Amino acid sequence: MYVDGEAREITSVRRNVLDYHPRTHVPVRQEIEAQDETGETYRFGGEAIAAAVLPAWARSRFSPHI
């Protein structure tokens, strides 16, 4: 976390999923609470507005061939 130009390490995170999509079971609404090394707590909330299936092979690599 950057606070007033100072980098702070995140020491703990709590995630609370509020709603799941009824067919795909993907989280669509969630809250995140994070605490930094000074003890300051940050709260974030979000809602998914879109999703896409992106199949990938675990060992795939991008290698530029010119």
CYANA upper distance limits for C-alpha pairs under 8 A (distance plus 0.5 A):
  1 MET  CA      7 ALA  CA      6.29
  1 MET  CA      8 ARG  CA      5.59
  1 MET  CA      9 GLU  CA      6.87
  1 MET  CA     10 ILE  CA      7.15
  1 MET  CA     36 ASP  CA      7.78
  2 TYR  CA      6 GLU  CA      5.78
  2 TYR  CA      7 ALA  CA      5.03
  2 TYR  CA      8 ARG  CA      6.50
  3 VAL  CA      7 ALA  CA      7.09
  3 VAL  CA      8 ARG  CA      7.82
  8 ARG  CA     36 ASP  CA      6.66
  8 ARG  CA     37 GLU  CA      6.80
  8 ARG  CA     38 THR  CA      8.33
  9 GLU  CA     36 ASP  CA      6.03
  9 GLU  CA     37 GLU  CA      6.03
 10 ILE  CA     34 ALA  CA      7.25
 10 ILE  CA     35 GLN  CA      6.27
 10 ILE  CA     36 ASP  CA      4.72
 10 ILE  CA     37 GLU  CA      6.62
 11 THR  CA     34 ALA  CA      8.10
 11 THR  CA     35 GLN  CA      6.31
 11 THR  CA     36 ASP  CA      5.79
 11 THR  CA     37 GLU  CA      6.30
 12 SER  CA     34 ALA  CA      6.17
 12 SER  CA     35 GLN  CA      5.82
 12 SER  CA     36 ASP  CA      7.65
 13 VAL  CA     32 ILE  CA      7.51
 13 VAL  CA     33 GLU  CA      6.21
 13 VAL  CA     34 ALA  CA      4.87
 13 VAL  CA     35 GLN  CA      7.03
 14 ARG  CA     32 ILE  CA      6.20
 14 ARG  CA     33 GLU  CA      5.60
 14 ARG  CA     34 ALA  CA      6.86
 15 ARG  CA     30 GLN  CA      7.63
 15 ARG  CA     31 GLU  CA      6.36
 15 ARG  CA     32 ILE  CA      5.06
 15 ARG  CA     33 GLU  CA      7.00
 16 ASN  CA     30 GLN  CA      6.09
 16 ASN  CA     31 GLU  CA      5.67
 16 ASN  CA     32 ILE  CA      6.85
 17 VAL  CA     27 PRO  CA      6.82
 17 VAL  CA     28 VAL  CA      8.35
 17 VAL  CA     29 ARG  CA      6.62
 17 VAL  CA     30 GLN  CA      4.77
 17 VAL  CA     31 GLU  CA      6.95
 18 LEU  CA     27 PRO  CA      8.22
 18 LEU  CA     28 VAL  CA      8.25
 18 LEU  CA     29 ARG  CA      5.82
 18 LEU  CA     30 GLN  CA      5.63
 18 LEU  CA     31 GLU  CA      7.90
 19 ASP  CA     27 PRO  CA      6.50
 19 ASP  CA     28 VAL  CA      6.14
 19 ASP  CA     29 ARG  CA      5.60
 19 ASP  CA     30 GLN  CA      7.55
 20 TYR  CA     24 THR  CA      8.47
 20 TYR  CA     25 HIS  CA      5.67
 20 TYR  CA     26 VAL  CA      5.88
 20 TYR  CA     27 PRO  CA      4.85
 20 TYR  CA     28 VAL  CA      5.83
 20 TYR  CA     29 ARG  CA      7.58
 21 HIS  CA     25 HIS  CA      5.30
 21 HIS  CA     26 VAL  CA      5.87
 21 HIS  CA     27 PRO  CA      6.82
 21 HIS  CA     28 VAL  CA      6.64
 27 PRO  CA     48 ALA  CA      8.27
 28 VAL  CA     47 GLU  CA      5.95
 28 VAL  CA     48 ALA  CA      5.32
 28 VAL  CA     49 ILE  CA      8.27
 29 ARG  CA     45 GLY  CA      8.15
 29 ARG  CA     46 GLY  CA      6.28
 29 ARG  CA     47 GLU  CA      4.85
 29 ARG  CA     48 ALA  CA      6.87
 30 GLN  CA     45 GLY  CA      6.31
 30 GLN  CA     46 GLY  CA      6.12
 30 GLN  CA     47 GLU  CA      7.10
 31 GLU  CA     43 ARG  CA      7.73
 31 GLU  CA     44 PHE  CA      6.18
 31 GLU  CA     45 GLY  CA      4.82
 31 GLU  CA     46 GLY  CA      7.01
 32 ILE  CA     43 ARG  CA      6.28
 32 ILE  CA     44 PHE  CA      5.61
 32 ILE  CA     45 GLY  CA      6.73
 33 GLU  CA     41 THR  CA      7.35
 33 GLU  CA     42 TYR  CA      6.14
 33 GLU  CA     43 ARG  CA      5.02
 33 GLU  CA     44 PHE  CA      6.89
 34 ALA  CA     41 THR  CA      6.18
 34 ALA  CA     42 TYR  CA      5.73
 34 ALA  CA     43 ARG  CA      7.05
 35 GLN  CA     39 GLY  CA      6.34
 35 GLN  CA     40 GLU  CA      6.07
 35 GLN  CA     41 THR  CA      4.89
 35 GLN  CA     42 TYR  CA      6.76
 36 ASP  CA     40 GLU  CA      6.07
 36 ASP  CA     41 THR  CA      7.13
 56 ALA  CA     60 SER  CA      7.84
